[in-house]
Amino acid sequence: MMKKSTLGAKPLLFLRRLLAHYPDLTFCVPHKTIADNFAMPPSTVSKYLKLLVESGLVIQEKVDDIFKDKGVAKYRYQISEAGVKLVNSFAPTNSAHQELIAQIQTTTLKQI
């Protein structure tokens, strides 16, 4: 597994947003759908998901569907236990930071 410093801030913010958006830890949607939800380009979603998969923070499983049309997810993703622990390790327990946490969770990657 990669060190968290190797990933950089933006992929880690993306992981945090994935966890907030998919609290059940599993999602099977096209990259374009994620991109639309997070106001970012689909190519960036693909890049960040690839980095997260390579680091072991997200598990990728190919969806085998012979009837799949364009615009349908090709992969099922699951945020790993390591990914959840990493995101939780960044969450401060100090209540004075709650406003900042709320701002981070609502900030799009384009605004950074």
VMD Tcl script that draws the C-alpha trace (Angstrom):
set ca {
  {0.00 0.00 0.00}
  {1.19 3.53 -0.77}
  {1.94 5.99 1.97}
  {-0.75 8.61 2.40}
  {1.75 11.35 1.58}
  {2.35 9.73 -1.83}
  {-1.25 10.27 -2.87}
  {-1.43 14.00 -2.36}
  {-4.18 16.16 -0.97}
  {-6.62 16.10 -3.89}
  {-6.99 12.28 -4.17}
  {-7.39 12.13 -0.39}
  {-10.08 14.83 -0.52}
  {-11.71 12.84 -3.33}
  {-11.66 9.73 -1.09}
  {-13.24 11.72 1.73}
  {-15.97 12.96 -0.62}
  {-16.58 9.41 -1.90}
  {-17.00 8.20 1.65}
  {-19.43 11.03 2.43}
  {-21.40 10.46 -0.78}
  {-21.44 6.64 -0.55}
  {-21.69 5.89 3.19}
  {-22.41 2.21 2.53}
  {-18.84 2.05 1.09}
  {-19.91 0.46 -2.21}
  {-20.84 2.16 -5.47}
  {-21.39 1.04 -9.03}
  {-21.94 4.13 -11.15}
  {-20.25 5.45 -14.30}
  {-17.33 7.83 -13.80}
  {-19.40 10.53 -15.51}
  {-22.05 10.27 -12.77}
  {-19.42 10.72 -10.06}
  {-17.92 13.60 -12.03}
  {-21.32 15.30 -12.29}
  {-21.96 14.81 -8.55}
  {-18.58 16.25 -7.60}
  {-18.38 18.96 -10.33}
  {-15.17 17.64 -11.83}
  {-14.05 16.16 -15.17}
  {-14.61 12.40 -15.73}
  {-10.92 12.03 -16.61}
  {-9.99 13.31 -13.14}
  {-12.42 10.88 -11.52}
  {-10.79 8.04 -13.47}
  {-7.31 9.23 -12.49}
  {-8.13 9.54 -8.79}
  {-9.98 6.22 -8.66}
  {-6.99 4.54 -10.32}
  {-4.65 6.05 -7.70}
  {-6.95 4.98 -4.86}
  {-7.23 1.43 -6.26}
  {-3.45 1.18 -6.70}
  {-2.94 2.33 -3.12}
  {-5.41 -0.23 -1.76}
  {-7.79 2.37 -0.37}
  {-10.51 1.42 -2.87}
  {-11.22 -2.07 -4.24}
  {-12.23 -2.34 -7.89}
  {-14.23 -5.26 -9.31}
  {-15.15 -5.59 -12.98}
  {-18.89 -5.82 -13.67}
  {-19.57 -8.56 -16.20}
  {-22.79 -7.74 -18.01}
  {-23.13 -8.78 -21.64}
  {-26.15 -6.49 -22.03}
  {-24.35 -3.39 -20.76}
  {-24.98 -0.19 -22.73}
  {-22.88 2.92 -23.00}
  {-23.16 5.01 -19.86}
  {-23.42 1.98 -17.56}
  {-20.77 1.35 -14.92}
  {-17.95 -0.99 -15.92}
  {-16.68 -1.45 -12.37}
  {-18.02 -1.83 -8.86}
  {-15.97 -0.01 -6.24}
  {-15.73 -0.54 -2.52}
  {-13.92 1.74 -0.13}
  {-11.59 -0.57 1.79}
  {-11.21 -0.73 5.54}
  {-7.82 0.98 5.11}
  {-9.53 3.80 3.19}
  {-12.12 4.30 5.91}
  {-9.43 4.29 8.61}
  {-7.34 6.81 6.66}
  {-10.27 9.21 6.25}
  {-11.20 8.81 9.92}
  {-7.61 9.49 10.98}
  {-7.87 12.95 9.42}
  {-11.07 13.80 11.30}
  {-10.15 15.92 14.32}
  {-12.05 15.31 17.51}
  {-11.94 18.99 18.46}
  {-15.41 20.51 18.03}
  {-13.84 23.85 17.08}
  {-12.98 22.29 13.72}
  {-16.52 21.21 12.82}
  {-17.21 24.31 10.70}
  {-14.01 23.76 8.73}
  {-14.89 20.10 8.23}
  {-18.29 21.09 6.85}
  {-16.63 23.54 4.43}
  {-14.18 20.89 3.22}
  {-16.94 18.38 2.64}
  {-18.93 20.83 0.54}
  {-15.98 22.22 -1.41}
  {-15.62 20.94 -4.95}
  {-12.21 19.98 -6.27}
  {-12.45 22.81 -8.82}
  {-12.57 25.33 -5.98}
  {-9.24 24.18 -4.58}
}
mol new
graphics top color blue
foreach p $ca { graphics top sphere $p radius 0.5 }
foreach p [lrange $ca 0 end-1] q [lrange $ca 1 end] { graphics top cylinder $p $q radius 0.2 }
display resetview
